[in-house]
Amino acid sequence: MGAPPEVIEEWEAKRSPPPADFGIHEDNWAVFMMFSQNLSSQWDLGVGFGGVIHIGIPIPRIESLFNIKKIPTEQQETLLEEIQLMERSALAVLNKVKG
C-alpha cells in the first residue's frame, strides 16, 4: 500500500535540493514547495473597514491536498505542523500594518 510510483517520482522531483544560494534548508524544501506551489492560493481572507486581512489556510484544504497528492497518512501530521508553522510566519508578514 502506498502512493503509485509516478506520484512518488513527481514528489521526489519536487524534493530536489534548493540552489545553494537560496535560504531554505534541504530538509524543508519539500514542504516549502507544497506550501508555495499548492497552497499559496488557498488563503481565507477577511474584509472590513481596516482592509483585507489573511486569516489562514483552512485545514480541509490542506487535507484535500494530501489526498490529491496521495501523501501517506503517517507523514501527514508532520507535514501539517510544518505547513502551519509556515502559515503563521506568512501571516505575520501578510498582515503587517502598512504605513
ABEGO torsion letter per residue (X at the ends): XEBBAAAAAAAAAAABBBBAABABBAAAAAAAAAAAAAAAAABBBBBBAAEBBBAEBBAAAAAAAAAAAGBBAAAAAAAAAAAAAAAAAAAAAAABBBX
